[in-house]
């Protein structure tokens, strides 16, 4: 039911749901800020509170819009903020997987730093397409052809976002398979060895679950856009609160409870030896190719054809010092790994 004749909504927008979601996202965001301070992990997980803040402001705009359903700028602001927040959580997964690959470099199918630059670059292109499409659709001076072009751009951007994220999950699955073959994830006889494999399994499963949650939300947006303004999803409010609200809050809450930095070292030069137990401080994985080339060819396919010898520092692991026991307690905020 439309709340008034001039309303921009095809239904009467809820005035309660946005307040509830604003409150829970605000609480989760505050806790993520605390976790970033505790683990000193702003370079890795700062995107979690950032995404949470986008949801907080987005649902605040949604609440205001519910009382002013004919106010176009507030309506557009709420939509844009709720569209922008979930991709920020996807960036968190990119960064965390990159850090996992730094931790187990000898099984990484790609330079760890390229995970972030490649997928973030794709997201930037998708963001530009989304912004241009949204501007065309929302412009009061737009012609019918501009509106059609804008909707086509929005459809393309959402599909590309979904494809990009599925490629990311495929990369994670490929690395996971290598870990299984190497025996890093198998139960170990000693408590210390078993702790390392358990933590590695946990961080991978966290990324899978987070990826599944975000992918479900992406599918919802794809279907919504293709159904159009007369489709079921656009004409009913509850799907937005389920997929943009409940699903995304579940993702944040999961990472509140099992924060990735409980299981990973803060320093990307710390890596796990091939025995699956010992942590060593290496020189770090440096890609000496020009930066532009690393973006164009993140897998270094050119190097494979040219048969260039790569410096594999992990093959000389005995030359690298063993990380002290004081680095094993990430819960102490010292930049190492936690006992749980």
N, C-alpha and C positions, 0 to 999 in steps of 0.2 A: 504494500500500500504506500503510495507517495504521500509525503507529509504535507506538501502544499503544491499549488499549481506551478510555481516557478522553481521548484526544487531540482537540483542537479542529480539527485538520486532517484532511481526507479522504485524505491522502497522508503519506508520511514526509518532513518538510521538510528541505531541504538545509541543511547546516551550513557549507558552503564558499562558496556563491554570495553570501550576505549579506556575508561578510567581504571578498570581492573587490570588490563594489559599494560597500561602505562606504569602502574604500581609495581607489578611483578618484574617488568623489564628494568625498572629503575633499581630495584633491590638487587637483581642479578648483576647489573652493570656496576653498582657500587662494590659488590663482592669481587668482580673481575679486576677492578682498579686496585683493590687490596691485594689480590693475588699477584698482580704485576709488580707491586711494590715488594711483596714478600719474596718472590722468586727473582726479582730484578730482571724481568723478562720483557721489558717494553719493546725491545727490537723484534720480538717473536710473537707475542700475544696481545700487543696494544690494539689490534684490530677488533678484539672481542668487546672491550668497553666502547670502542668507537661505533661498532655496529649496534650495540645496545642503546647508545645515545640516539642514534638515528631512529630506532624504533620508539624510544621515549618521546622524542619530538614529533615523530610521525603520528603516533596515537594521540598526542596532545592536540595536534592539528585536526585530527579526526573528530575529537570531542568538540572542539570549537565549531567545526563544520557541521556537526549534528545539530547545533543550535542555530547555525546560519547556513542552511542547506542550499541557498541560492548564491552564496559568495564564491565566485569562481577562483580567485587566487588562493584562498585557503583550501578549497577542494583540490586544486592541482598540487599544492604543497604537500598535502597529506598523501596523495597518491604517489608522488615522486619519492618522498622519503621512505615509504613502505616498499617501493620498488628497489631503492638503492641499498637498503640495509642487508638483505640476504646475500648479495654478492660479496659484501665485506666479510661475512662469515666464510665464504668460499676462499677468500684470500688467506684467512687464518689457516685453512687446511693446506693451502699451497706452501705457506711458510713452514708449518709444522712438518709436512712431508719432506721438504727440503732439508730441515734439520735432522730428520731421521736418516736421510741419505748421507749426510755428513758424518753421522754416527756410525754407519755401516758402509763406508765408501767403496769397498771391494765388491759389493753386490749392487751398487747403484747403476742403472742403465743409462743415466744421464748425469751430467755435472749437477750437483745439488743446487748451486746457485741459479742454474737455468730453469729450474722448476718455477721459481718465483717470477723471473723476468719473462719467461715464455707465456705462462698462463696469465700473469698480470697484464702483459702486453695485449693478449687477446681480449681480456676483460676491458681494457682501456678502449680498444677499437669498438667493442660491443657497446660500451657506455656512450661513445660518441654517436653511434647509430641510434641508440635509445633516446638520447637527448634531442637529436635532430627530429626524430619521429614524433616525440612528445610535443615539441615546440610547434610542429606543423598541425598536429591534431588540436592543440589547445588554443592556437591563434584565433582571435575573433575576426581577423581579416582574411583568414584562409579560404581559398576557393575549394569547391568540391574535389578537384583533382589534387590539390595540396593535401587535403584531409585523407584521401585514398592513399596517396604516396606515404604520408606519415604513418598510417595504419600498417602499410606494407613493411615499412622500416621497423616498426615495433615488433611485428611478427618475425621478421628476419633476425632481429637482435635477440629475441627470447629463444628462438631455435638455436642460434649460434652459441648462446650461453649454455644451453643444455648440452650441445655437442662438445663444447670445451670442457664441461665438467665430467662428462662420460670419458673423455680422453684422459682426464686426470685420474679417474678411478681405475682405468685400464693400466696406467703407469704404476699406480699403487699395487694393483693386483700382480703385475709382472715382478715387481720388487718382492712382494710377499712370497711368491712362488720360489724365487731364488733363495730367500731366507729358509724356507722349508727344506729345499734341496741341500742347503749348507748345514742344516741341523741346528740352526740358531734358535728355533722356536720350540724344539723338542724339550721335554722335561729333563732336568739334569740331576745327578746324584747329590751334589753338594748344595746347601742352601744358598750360597753366594752365586753359584752358576745358575741355579734355578731362578733366582731373583732377576738376573739380567734377561733371561729368556721370557720370563713372565711380564716384565715391564715392556719389552719390545712387542710382545703379542698384544698387550693392552693398548698401547699407543696406536697400533695398526687397526685394531678393532674399533677404537674411538673414531678414527678417521673414516672407516667404512660406514659406521652408523651416522656420523655427521654428514657424510656425502649422500647417504640414502635420504636423510631428512631434507636436505637442501634440494636434492633432485626431485623429490615429491612436490616440493613447493614450486620448482621450475615447471614441472608437468602441469600443475594447476594453472599457472600463468599462460602456458602455451595453449591449453584448451580454452581458457577464458578469452584470449585474444582471437582465436580462430572462430569461436562461437559468435563473437561480435557483441555489440551493445544490446542485442535482443536475445542473447543466449541465457541459459539458466544461471550460469555462474555470475554473470554481470547483473542480473536482476534479483539476485538473492544475496543477503549480507553474510550469512553464516559461513560460506566457504572462505571468505577473506579472513575471518577471525580464527578459523581452524588452521589454514595453511600459512598465513602470514603471522598469526598470533601464537596459537598453541604449538604448532610444529617448531617455529623458530625459538620460542621460549624453551621448549624441551631441549633443543640443541644447546642453548646457552646454559641451562641448568646442568646438563650432562657435563659440560666443560667446567662448570663451577665445582662439581663434585670430584671429577677425575681430570683435573687440569693437566694439560700435556707436559707442563714443565715440572711436574712431579716425577716424570719418568725419563727426561732428557737432560743432558748437560747443557749449560748455558753457553759454553765456549764451543764453537764449531770445529776447533782443532782437536778436541777430545774425541777419540773414536774407540770402538770396541774391537779388540783383537779377534783374530779368526778362531781362537779357542772359545769364544762366546762368553768369556768370564772377565778377562783383564781389560781395564780401560787405560789407554795410553794417550799421552799428549804429543801429537804429531805436528808437522809443519802446516797442516791445512791443505785443502785441495784448491790449487790455483790454476785457472784456465788462462794460459798465456796468449791465446788468440785475441785478435782485436774484438772489442766489445760488440760491434755491429755484427761480426761474423758469428759470435755466440748466440745472437738473437735469431739470425737467419738459419743457422745450422746448430741447434742446441744439442743434437745427438752426435755431433762431429762426424757426420757421414763422410765428409771430405777427407778427414784424417784416416778413415778406414780404407778408402780407395788409394790414398797416397802412401799407406802403410807406415805412418809415422809412429815412432816409438813414444809411448807415453810414460811419464814418470809416475810410478805407482809406489807412493811412499809407504803404503801398508805392507809391501813385500819386505821392507827392512824394519819391521816393527820392533826388533830387539834393540835398535838404536834409539828408540823413543822411550822416555821415562814413563814409568807406571804412575798413574794418577793416585795420589795419596788417599788414605781412607777418609780424610776430612772432606774430600770432594764427593763422597758417596751420599751425602745428606742434602738433597735439594730442598727438603723441608726446612733446613736451617737457613735457606736463602743464600747459600754460598756459591751457587751456580753449578752444583753437581747433581747427583741422582738421589732420589728418595729411597727409603728402605721399603716402601710399599708400592 
